[in-house]
Amino acid sequence: MPLPNKVNKPFFIQKLQWLVDPIGYMESAVKQYPDIFTGEIIGFGGTMVFVNHPQAIQEILTNDRKKFTAPGEDNKILEPLLGNYSIIMLNGEPHKRRRQLLIPPFHGERMQAYGQSICKIAEQVLSQITINTPFVAHKVTQEISLEVILQTVFGLYEGERFQKIKQLLRNMLDVFRSPLSSSFLLYPFLRQDLGAWSPWGKFLRQRQEIDDLLYAEISERRSSKQSEQSVDIFSLLMQARDENGNAMTDEELRDELLTLLFVGHETTATAMAWGLYWSHHLPEVQEKLLQEINSLGNSPNPMDIFRLPYLSAFCNETLRIHPVAMLTFTRLVQEPVELLGKPLEPGTRVAGCIYLVHHREDLYPNSNEFRPERFLERQYSQYEFMPFGGGARRCIGDALAVFEMKLVMATILSRYEMKLVAGNEKPQRRGVTLAPANGVKMIITGQRVSQKQPAVV
């Protein structure tokens, strides 16, 4: 049975465009087939059905493990980064059990305990930038996000191991900073170790160094008495037990820690870089943000910042217009089904297209216009606004990511006067995500002396 609405381009052209210009690829296809189309892309099994109609996405995601499953093996392109035991690679019941272990540390009072540290880190990183000297905002938000991850996830604040892990992670992420270098993930045959100076060889050696550091940290913590009062996620994961009383193995811990480091660090940093871009590209938006933040006084509580309505709408609009992830994780059809009137056979791969959902004109009129008021005027369902995916594979760190984004934006905007150096910023592939092509170049022109740093209470 033929797949629905096949994109009318040679498969090799589709694969190249998906690598180099994924947004152009999706926007071109959706003009021809508005709600559902079949593409020939790189990774995720090659041939895939893209869906951007909210009702169809709801059907896919709410039928997890029934009509549709979420196969971890389709995420093998991430195996070099995350390992074989990451939650992203698991299927069925093992995935469900791991998810139950991982979710608690990212919610409730434990997350709130990180608020003071997040604001302090943002202030420390920004204070090191020279006034009136151009800098790349994405690199700054990466530094902030990395510090937050190392403190909240690892409980590491200083020391030789802390510095080594931080530098190695920076270097490894830079391997995939462009569409061309991203091809190492998307084309497995390019992964050739030609020595320490070859791109893939360098990556493998850096990964081994990180592994050595992580396993050393795991070994030390296993041999020492872990305090039940520890709030860092690493400690909480070491204490976690499944329904049979079993703890995670060293390999499972290593892979989950790398998953949190890579996925949580890079995606949040990218979202914050876009936030700095839009808040300075549109002065009227910045003015509304400052008025709201300043209304809390000089030393607001982190949770009061988190609840600000316009700041929340601003962060949502940032995540809408340039979602870091383009697609949900793929689903595999288990039995003959119809989706939007189109028959799908077992074995067909389907994905919700987050980018195209966020740019549906029936949901978001003038979708390329940045307008936070959308989220004050209307409540969107989880299938209409889905920057963190959905269903059984929704990002487990979504609450912490939004919490961090709001606090960092409030800290920077209330403390520093900044301006953009370059003009319009466009999204570009960075690994399997979308990031600002030029990194958002900015200058700090001065400090806002009327406001103190938010939230160090």
ZIJOHU-V916040 format. One record per residue. PHI is phi in degrees with one decimal (999 if undefined). PSI is psi in degrees with one decimal (none if undefined). Layout:
# ZIJOHU-V916040
PHI_PSI + PHI_PSI
This chain:
# ZIJOHU-V916040
999_129.0 + -67.8_146.8 + -75.7_153.3 + -75.7_140.0 + 48.5_62.7 + -70.2_134.8 + -61.6_131.0 + -89.0_67.3 + -145.5_150.5 + -56.4_143.9 + -60.3_-35.4 + -71.4_-30.1 + -68.9_-41.4 + -60.8_-45.7 + -63.8_-40.0 + -66.7_-44.2 + -66.5_-37.6 + -62.0_-34.3 + -73.1_-48.0 + -88.6_-39.3 + -140.4_70.7 + -63.0_-34.8 + -65.9_-44.7 + -59.6_-39.0 + -62.2_-49.4 + -67.8_-42.0 + -67.1_-35.1 + -67.1_-43.7 + -67.5_-39.4 + -71.7_-22.6 + -66.7_-34.5 + -80.9_-39.9 + -133.3_96.0 + -59.4_-39.0 + -108.8_-28.9 + -155.3_134.2 + -151.1_161.4 + -110.6_128.9 + -123.4_158.2 + -108.8_97.4 + -118.2_-179.5 + -93.2_138.3 + 79.8_173.1 + 53.7_32.8 + 88.7_-0.5 + 85.9_-84.6 + -79.5_128.7 + -148.0_145.6 + -94.0_119.6 + -91.0_129.1 + -124.7_131.4 + -129.8_12.1 + -87.9_123.5 + -55.3_-40.1 + -64.0_-41.0 + -68.2_-39.2 + -63.8_-40.4 + -59.5_-43.4 + -62.4_-41.2 + -64.2_-48.1 + -77.4_-29.9 + -85.2_-6.3 + -103.0_19.6 + -50.6_132.8 + 71.1_7.2 + -116.8_-94.2 + -71.7_-29.4 + -127.5_142.7 + -119.4_162.0 + -110.1_88.7 + -73.5_121.5 + -63.7_-29.5 + -64.5_-20.9 + -69.9_-12.7 + -98.7_18.4 + -61.2_-20.6 + -61.7_-20.4 + -94.1_-4.7 + -57.4_-39.2 + -60.0_-30.4 + -84.8_-42.2 + -107.4_-16.1 + 87.3_178.7 + -88.8_-14.0 + -105.5_6.2 + -64.4_149.2 + -56.0_-29.1 + -66.5_-25.3 + -92.4_-11.1 + -85.6_156.7 + -120.1_159.7 + 50.4_-132.6 + -63.4_-41.6 + -56.7_-39.5 + -65.0_-44.2 + -62.1_-43.9 + -65.5_-42.1 + -64.5_-40.3 + -61.1_-39.3 + -64.6_-30.7 + -74.5_-34.8 + -86.6_-27.4 + -67.0_-44.7 + -53.1_-42.1 + -64.0_-13.7 + -99.1_8.4 + -138.5_164.4 + 72.2_-149.7 + -63.1_-30.5 + -61.7_-41.6 + -65.7_-40.5 + -60.8_-29.9 + -63.8_-17.9 + -85.2_-10.1 + -57.2_-47.5 + -60.5_-43.7 + -64.0_-40.3 + -60.9_-47.2 + -64.5_-39.3 + -65.7_-42.2 + -62.0_-45.1 + -58.3_-44.3 + -65.7_-41.7 + -63.8_-43.2 + -66.4_-45.2 + -66.2_-32.2 + -67.2_-16.1 + -87.0_-5.8 + -87.8_132.9 + -74.4_134.7 + -60.4_140.0 + 62.3_23.5 + -116.7_123.4 + -58.9_142.0 + -143.0_162.7 + -97.6_114.6 + -60.3_-35.9 + -63.1_-36.5 + -67.2_-36.3 + -68.2_-44.4 + -69.0_-30.1 + -62.8_-42.0 + -63.3_-43.9 + -61.7_-49.9 + -63.2_-38.5 + -65.1_-42.7 + -62.0_-42.2 + -62.3_-45.5 + -62.0_-45.2 + -65.2_-33.0 + -82.5_-47.2 + -78.1_-37.8 + -82.7_-48.2 + -95.0_-21.6 + 71.0_22.1 + -98.9_130.7 + -120.9_-27.4 + -163.5_178.2 + 106.5_168.7 + -63.5_-42.9 + -65.6_-40.6 + -57.8_-47.6 + -67.2_-38.6 + -66.6_-45.6 + -60.9_-42.2 + -62.1_-46.3 + -68.6_-39.7 + -65.6_-39.9 + -64.5_-41.2 + -56.7_-48.4 + -64.8_-41.3 + -67.4_-39.9 + -65.8_-31.7 + -68.3_-19.7 + -60.4_-30.6 + -112.0_29.0 + -77.4_-15.9 + -124.7_162.9 + -56.5_-38.0 + -66.3_-47.5 + -71.2_-22.5 + -65.1_-19.0 + -63.1_-19.6 + -63.3_-34.0 + -77.2_-39.7 + -84.1_-24.7 + -118.7_94.4 + -56.7_-30.2 + -67.4_-14.9 + -80.9_-9.7 + -79.9_76.4 + -112.9_123.5 + -83.6_98.7 + -104.1_23.6 + 112.1_170.1 + -62.2_-21.7 + -95.4_-7.9 + -79.5_149.2 + -54.8_-47.9 + -72.9_-37.7 + -62.1_-41.0 + -63.1_-43.6 + -59.6_-46.3 + -60.9_-38.9 + -71.0_-37.1 + -65.8_-40.8 + -61.8_-39.8 + -64.4_-39.0 + -62.1_-42.9 + -64.3_-42.0 + -57.4_-45.2 + -59.8_-42.4 + -67.6_-42.4 + -67.1_-43.5 + -66.9_-32.9 + -65.2_-41.8 + -65.0_-42.9 + -61.7_-44.3 + -62.4_-43.9 + -62.6_-41.8 + -71.4_-32.0 + -69.1_-34.4 + -83.4_-14.1 + -105.3_160.8 + -78.2_116.3 + -81.9_127.7 + -73.3_134.8 + -71.8_-9.7 + -86.8_-5.8 + -62.1_136.4 + -110.9_-6.3 + -69.9_148.4 + -66.1_-35.2 + -55.4_-51.0 + -62.0_-40.7 + -65.5_-36.8 + -69.3_-35.7 + -67.2_-31.1 + -82.1_-18.3 + -66.3_144.2 + -133.0_143.2 + -80.8_-173.7 + -65.3_-16.7 + -97.5_5.1 + 82.3_12.2 + -89.5_137.6 + -87.5_166.4 + -72.7_144.3 + -74.0_168.6 + -58.4_-42.2 + -65.6_-41.3 + -65.0_-42.0 + -62.0_-45.8 + -57.0_-47.2 + -68.8_-37.8 + -69.9_-36.0 + -65.5_-42.7 + -65.1_-36.6 + -61.1_-45.5 + -65.8_-39.4 + -65.6_-49.7 + -75.5_-50.8 + -71.8_-47.3 + -70.0_-37.8 + -70.6_-54.7 + -69.0_-42.8 + -66.9_-42.9 + -66.8_-40.2 + -60.9_-41.5 + -65.0_-44.3 + -60.8_-40.4 + -69.7_-35.7 + -62.6_-42.8 + -62.9_-37.1 + -61.4_-42.3 + -65.3_-36.6 + -63.1_-54.2 + -67.5_-34.5 + -70.9_-18.0 + -109.2_-18.6 + -74.3_-29.3 + -121.9_93.4 + -56.4_-33.5 + -67.5_-31.5 + -69.0_-44.3 + -60.4_-40.3 + -61.9_-42.0 + -65.3_-39.5 + -63.3_-45.7 + -64.3_-41.1 + -60.1_-42.6 + -69.9_-44.4 + -64.1_-43.6 + -66.4_-23.9 + -65.4_-15.4 + -84.5_-8.2 + 91.0_-170.9 + -81.7_-21.8 + -135.5_65.3 + -70.7_151.2 + -72.4_141.9 + -53.4_-38.0 + -69.8_-29.4 + -67.9_-38.9 + -62.6_-45.8 + -57.1_-32.6 + -88.2_-3.5 + -59.7_125.4 + -68.3_-42.9 + -72.1_-37.8 + -60.7_-40.8 + -62.9_-45.0 + -64.2_-39.0 + -61.4_-47.0 + -64.5_-39.8 + -62.5_-42.9 + -66.9_-34.9 + -62.6_-43.9 + -72.7_-23.5 + -76.7_-53.7 + -69.9_-32.6 + -132.4_71.6 + -61.5_136.1 + -65.4_-42.2 + -94.6_131.9 + -81.5_-32.9 + -133.1_155.5 + -71.6_166.5 + -63.0_147.9 + -67.4_151.3 + -116.8_149.6 + -113.5_124.7 + -66.1_130.3 + -99.0_-27.8 + -146.7_159.9 + -56.4_126.3 + -136.3_165.1 + -115.5_134.3 + -129.4_116.2 + 54.8_36.9 + 79.6_2.8 + -104.6_124.6 + -73.2_138.5 + -126.3_132.5 + -89.8_155.7 + -54.6_141.1 + 96.2_-10.4 + -73.8_135.3 + -93.0_133.2 + -131.3_143.0 + -140.6_141.5 + -75.8_130.8 + -94.3_98.1 + -60.3_-44.6 + -59.1_-46.6 + -71.5_-34.6 + -59.4_-43.9 + -70.5_-9.7 + -120.6_22.3 + -73.4_125.7 + -69.0_-24.8 + -73.9_-20.6 + -98.3_-40.7 + -129.4_81.5 + -54.2_140.1 + 52.6_57.8 + -63.1_-22.1 + -84.3_-0.6 + -90.6_131.1 + -83.7_111.5 + -144.3_94.3 + -58.1_-26.2 + -57.2_-21.9 + -50.5_-41.1 + -85.3_-4.8 + -95.0_-25.7 + -89.0_-21.7 + -148.2_146.1 + -97.6_120.8 + -96.6_144.7 + -76.0_168.2 + -71.3_-4.8 + -106.2_-3.0 + -104.4_-32.2 + -127.8_110.5 + -144.8_57.7 + -64.0_-19.0 + -109.8_21.1 + 76.8_-156.1 + -170.3_174.7 + 70.1_-152.0 + -65.2_-16.6 + -115.3_21.8 + -60.6_143.3 + -56.5_126.1 + -75.6_-18.5 + -98.3_18.0 + -60.5_-42.1 + -64.7_-42.9 + -66.0_-38.5 + -62.5_-45.7 + -68.0_-40.3 + -57.8_-48.7 + -62.8_-44.5 + -59.6_-45.2 + -65.1_-45.1 + -67.6_-40.0 + -67.0_-44.7 + -60.2_-44.3 + -64.4_-41.0 + -63.3_-49.2 + -66.9_-48.4 + -64.4_-37.0 + -79.6_-16.3 + -105.1_-26.9 + -129.9_141.0 + -94.9_123.9 + -136.3_162.6 + -146.6_155.9 + -76.9_143.3 + -89.1_-44.6 + -99.1_177.8 + -87.6_-130.8 + -63.7_140.0 + -107.3_135.7 + -115.2_149.8 + -77.9_147.4 + -142.9_148.1 + -60.3_134.6 + -136.2_98.2 + 68.4_-122.3 + -104.1_14.8 + -119.7_176.4 + -113.3_131.3 + -136.5_163.8 + -61.2_128.0 + -58.6_-39.8 + -104.8_6.8 + 78.7_-0.1 + 65.0_90.2 + -85.4_130.9 + -139.9_171.4 + -137.0_137.5 + -87.0_121.0 + -96.9_-13.8 + 168.5_177.7 + -104.4_150.4 + -87.9_100.4 + -73.0_-14.9 + -80.8_-12.5 + -122.4_138.5 + -88.8_167.9 + -60.6_132.1 + -68.6_144.0 + 60.0_66.7 + -125.6_51.9 + -115.0_none
